[in-house]
Amino acid sequence: MYAKCRVHGLRVRKEDVRLVLKELDPRGVALRQAGRLRRRRYFSKGPNFIWHLDSYDKLKPYGICINGCIDGYSRKIIWLNAYTTSSDPKLIGGYYMEAVQRLGGCPRLVRGDLGTENGYVRGIQRFLVPTSPDGTHESYLEGASTANQRIEYWWGFLRRECAEFWMCLFGDLRDNGHFDGGFLDKSLLQFCCMGLIQDELDDTAQVWNAHTIRPSRNLNVPSGRPNVMYAVPDLYRTRDYLSPVEDEHVQLCKNECVFRLAIPCDPDVYELCHIFMGESHLTLPTDPYQAVNLYMHLREAISASL
């Protein structure tokens, strides 16, 4: 607050700021002095009551865009996908519809960030789970990413278990002058690494869904294994809130979405890479270091031919 005063041209002493704050916000001052700020208490009624979706952009500068969704009650990962973009609302809608079709229904509520990339999910969710006539039961919520706490917390786990390694690996390529951020370099990294990264994402989600979440001070938040909390809510005295959907509605929504292609990068670059790999008798990589070696070989060969 002292710094804010200085920024706005108010030349005051820190002691004066302290005394004014004590008069204006005595409760806040007391809480800070006690070292126990009041935190919001998260609450979800049961599995599929609310899904939290978001994009993870730490690898986006290298052409790898990750999008995920987590169940608010059980903390089970609903989807975790890597692709060339996370900004296309039709693609994010495709992720959502794949999950809806796989599970046979949609959640009671979806929470997303403020942004155009969630526009199709917002429209589809409100179509499949209409808002009540009195407006008291909304089916889609949006707000600042910092308040989307379930998925934001999980990104920290993903970074420790998976993303940090790839960030360092790609950072070394960039720092050593082997990645310039251009279309070709991004496409080559996508070609060489996208499959490996998706495999790691699948493994990370599987480990998370099977691990045990410790008890929390928040009595409204259950503890246990996400898979069990999601699949057997009766053990926790709640129920599954999945909203059934009609097949024709699912197909109608899918027609408005786009889905990931089988190839991980630009089609022309994909074909070109396979041509050079065939000439050099190379195969697709099975680990990150083989992927980097393949990337360097293809980058040098393609650049020399341009």
C-alpha positions in Angstrom: 0.0 0.0 0.0 2.9 2.3 0.7 4.3 1.6 -2.8 0.9 2.3 -4.3 0.7 5.6 -2.6 4.1 6.6 -4.0 3.1 5.5 -7.5 0.1 7.8 -7.3 2.2 10.8 -6.1 1.3 10.6 -2.4 4.5 11.2 -0.4 3.7 9.6 3.0 5.5 7.8 5.7 5.2 4.0 6.1 4.1 4.5 9.7 1.3 6.7 8.6 0.1 4.1 6.1 0.2 1.5 8.8 -1.9 3.6 11.2 -4.5 4.4 8.5 -4.8 0.8 7.5 -5.4 -0.1 11.1 -8.3 2.3 11.3 -9.8 1.5 7.9 -9.3 -2.3 7.9 -8.8 -3.5 11.5 -10.0 -7.0 10.8 -7.7 -7.5 7.8 -4.7 -6.1 9.9 -5.5 -8.5 12.7 -5.7 -11.5 10.4 -2.4 -10.6 8.7 -0.8 -10.2 12.1 -2.0 -13.6 13.1 -0.6 -15.1 9.9 -3.9 -16.7 8.9 -5.6 -15.0 6.0 -9.1 -16.3 5.3 -9.2 -18.5 2.2 -12.2 -19.3 0.1 -13.6 -22.8 0.8 -14.1 -24.8 -2.4 -17.2 -27.0 -2.6 -18.5 -29.4 -5.3 -21.6 -31.6 -4.6 -20.3 -34.7 -6.4 -18.7 -36.2 -9.5 -19.6 -34.4 -12.7 -21.2 -31.6 -10.8 -18.6 -29.2 -12.2 -15.7 -29.5 -14.6 -12.8 -27.0 -14.7 -11.1 -26.6 -18.1 -8.1 -24.5 -19.0 -5.0 -24.4 -21.3 -1.4 -24.8 -20.3 0.8 -22.4 -22.3 4.3 -23.1 -21.0 5.2 -25.1 -24.2 3.2 -22.9 -26.5 6.3 -20.9 -27.7 7.6 -24.2 -29.1 4.4 -25.1 -30.9 3.0 -27.6 -28.3 -0.3 -26.5 -26.8 -1.9 -28.4 -23.9 -5.5 -28.3 -22.9 -7.0 -30.1 -19.9 -10.2 -30.6 -17.9 -10.6 -31.8 -14.3 -13.6 -32.9 -12.3 -14.1 -30.5 -9.4 -15.2 -33.1 -6.8 -13.0 -36.1 -7.4 -10.1 -34.2 -9.1 -10.1 -36.9 -11.8 -8.6 -35.7 -15.1 -11.3 -35.8 -17.8 -9.0 -35.0 -20.7 -5.4 -33.9 -21.2 -4.5 -33.2 -24.8 -1.5 -31.8 -26.7 -1.9 -30.3 -30.2 -0.7 -27.5 -32.4 -3.2 -25.0 -31.0 -5.3 -24.3 -27.9 -6.8 -21.1 -29.3 -9.4 -22.6 -31.7 -12.8 -22.7 -29.9 -14.0 -25.4 -32.3 -11.1 -27.7 -31.2 -11.7 -27.1 -27.5 -15.3 -27.9 -28.2 -14.2 -31.1 -29.9 -12.3 -32.1 -26.7 -15.4 -31.5 -24.7 -17.7 -33.5 -27.1 -15.2 -36.4 -27.1 -15.5 -36.5 -23.3 -19.3 -36.2 -23.4 -19.7 -39.0 -25.9 -17.2 -41.2 -24.0 -19.0 -40.7 -20.6 -22.5 -40.7 -22.0 -23.4 -37.3 -20.6 -22.2 -33.9 -19.6 -21.5 -32.2 -16.3 -24.1 -30.1 -14.5 -21.7 -27.1 -14.6 -18.5 -26.1 -16.6 -16.0 -23.5 -15.3 -13.8 -21.8 -17.9 -11.6 -18.7 -18.2 -12.6 -15.5 -19.9 -11.5 -16.0 -23.5 -12.7 -16.8 -27.0 -11.2 -20.3 -27.0 -14.0 -21.5 -24.7 -16.8 -20.0 -26.8 -18.0 -23.3 -28.3 -17.9 -25.2 -25.0 -19.9 -22.4 -23.4 -22.6 -22.6 -26.2 -22.7 -26.4 -26.3 -22.9 -26.7 -22.5 -25.8 -24.3 -22.4 -27.5 -26.1 -25.2 -27.1 -29.5 -23.5 -27.9 -28.3 -20.0 -30.3 -25.3 -20.5 -30.4 -22.6 -17.8 -33.5 -22.8 -15.6 -36.3 -20.4 -16.6 -35.8 -18.4 -13.4 -32.1 -18.1 -14.1 -31.0 -19.5 -10.8 -29.2 -22.5 -12.2 -26.5 -21.6 -14.7 -24.7 -24.3 -16.6 -21.5 -22.5 -17.5 -19.4 -20.2 -15.4 -16.5 -18.0 -16.5 -14.0 -15.8 -14.7 -10.4 -15.0 -14.2 -7.9 -17.9 -14.5 -6.5 -17.2 -11.1 -9.9 -18.1 -9.6 -10.1 -21.4 -11.6 -8.3 -23.1 -8.7 -8.9 -26.8 -9.4 -7.2 -26.8 -12.8 -4.7 -24.0 -11.9 -3.4 -26.1 -8.9 -3.1 -29.2 -11.2 -0.9 -27.3 -13.7 1.7 -27.1 -10.9 1.7 -30.9 -10.6 2.0 -31.3 -14.4 5.0 -29.0 -14.5 6.8 -30.9 -11.8 6.0 -34.3 -13.2 6.3 -33.7 -17.0 6.4 -30.2 -18.5 9.6 -28.9 -16.7 11.7 -31.5 -18.5 10.4 -30.5 -21.9 10.7 -26.8 -21.1 14.4 -27.2 -20.3 15.0 -29.4 -23.3 13.4 -27.0 -25.7 15.0 -24.0 -23.9 18.5 -25.5 -24.5 17.7 -25.8 -28.3 16.6 -22.1 -28.3 19.6 -20.9 -26.3 22.0 -22.8 -28.5 20.6 -21.2 -31.7 18.8 -24.4 -32.9 15.3 -23.0 -32.5 14.2 -19.6 -33.8 10.5 -19.8 -33.1 9.6 -19.8 -36.8 7.0 -21.9 -38.6 9.5 -24.6 -39.7 11.1 -25.1 -36.3 7.8 -25.3 -34.6 6.5 -27.8 -37.1 9.6 -29.9 -36.8 9.3 -30.0 -33.0 5.7 -30.9 -33.3 6.6 -33.7 -35.7 9.3 -35.1 -33.5 7.9 -34.6 -30.1 4.1 -34.3 -30.1 3.5 -38.0 -29.8 6.0 -38.5 -27.0 4.5 -35.5 -25.1 1.0 -36.9 -25.5 2.2 -40.3 -24.2 3.7 -38.6 -21.1 0.5 -36.6 -20.6 -1.5 -39.8 -20.7 0.9 -41.4 -18.2 0.8 -38.4 -15.9 -3.0 -38.3 -15.9 -3.2 -42.0 -15.2 -0.8 -41.7 -12.2 -2.7 -38.8 -10.9 -6.1 -40.5 -11.2 -4.8 -43.5 -9.3 -2.9 -41.7 -6.5 -4.3 -41.0 -3.0 -5.3 -37.5 -2.2 -4.7 -36.7 1.5 -7.4 -35.4 3.8 -7.9 -31.6 3.7 -8.8 -29.1 6.4 -11.8 -28.3 4.2 -14.4 -30.8 5.3 -16.3 -30.3 2.1 -13.5 -31.8 0.1 -13.2 -35.6 0.1 -10.0 -37.5 0.2 -9.1 -40.7 -1.6 -8.2 -41.8 -5.1 -9.7 -39.7 -7.9 -10.8 -42.8 -9.9 -12.6 -44.2 -6.9 -14.2 -40.9 -5.9 -15.4 -40.4 -9.4 -16.7 -43.9 -10.1 -18.2 -44.8 -6.7 -19.7 -41.7 -5.2 -21.9 -43.7 -2.9 -18.9 -44.4 -0.7 -18.8 -40.7 0.0 -22.5 -40.2 0.5 -23.1 -38.3 -2.7 -24.2 -39.2 -6.3 -23.1 -38.8 -9.9 -24.4 -35.5 -11.3 -23.8 -36.5 -15.0 -26.6 -35.1 -17.1 -27.7 -37.6 -19.8 -27.7 -36.3 -23.4 -29.6 -37.5 -26.5 -27.6 -39.0 -29.3 -29.0 -36.6 -31.9 -27.9 -33.7 -29.7 -24.4 -35.1 -29.4 -24.1 -35.5 -33.2 -25.5 -32.1 -33.8 -22.9 -30.5 -31.5 -20.0 -32.6 -33.0 -20.9 -31.3 -36.4 -20.0 -27.8 -35.2 -16.6 -28.9 -33.8 -13.2 -29.9 -35.2 -11.0 -32.7 -33.9 -7.3 -33.4 -33.8 -5.9 -34.8 -37.0 -3.7 -38.0 -37.0 -0.7 -36.0 -38.1 1.0 -33.8 -35.4 2.0 -30.8 -37.6 1.5 -29.0 -40.9 0.6 -31.6 -43.6 3.3 -30.4 -46.0 6.0 -30.4 -43.4 4.8 -33.9 -42.3 5.2 -35.3 -45.8 8.5 -33.6 -46.2 9.9 -35.1 -43.0 8.9 -38.6 -44.0 10.7 -38.1 -47.4 13.9 -37.1 -45.7 13.6 -39.8 -43.1 13.1 -42.4 -45.8 16.2 -41.2 -47.6 18.3 -41.4 -44.4 16.7 -44.7 -43.2 15.5 -43.0 -40.0 12.5 -44.0 -37.8 10.3 -42.1 -35.4 11.9 -41.5 -32.0 11.0 -43.4 -28.9 12.5 -41.1 -26.3 13.1 -37.3 -26.0 16.8 -37.4 -26.9 16.2 -39.4 -30.1 13.5 -36.8 -30.9 16.0 -34.0 -30.5 18.5 -35.8 -32.7 15.8 -36.3 -35.4 14.8 -32.6 -35.1 18.4 -31.5 -35.7 18.8 -33.8 -38.6 15.6 -32.7 -40.3 16.2 -29.1 -39.6 19.6 -29.2 -41.2 18.4 -31.3 -44.2 15.4 -29.2 -44.9 17.1 -25.9 -44.5 19.9 -27.0 -46.9 17.3 -27.9 -49.5 15.5 -24.6 -49.4 
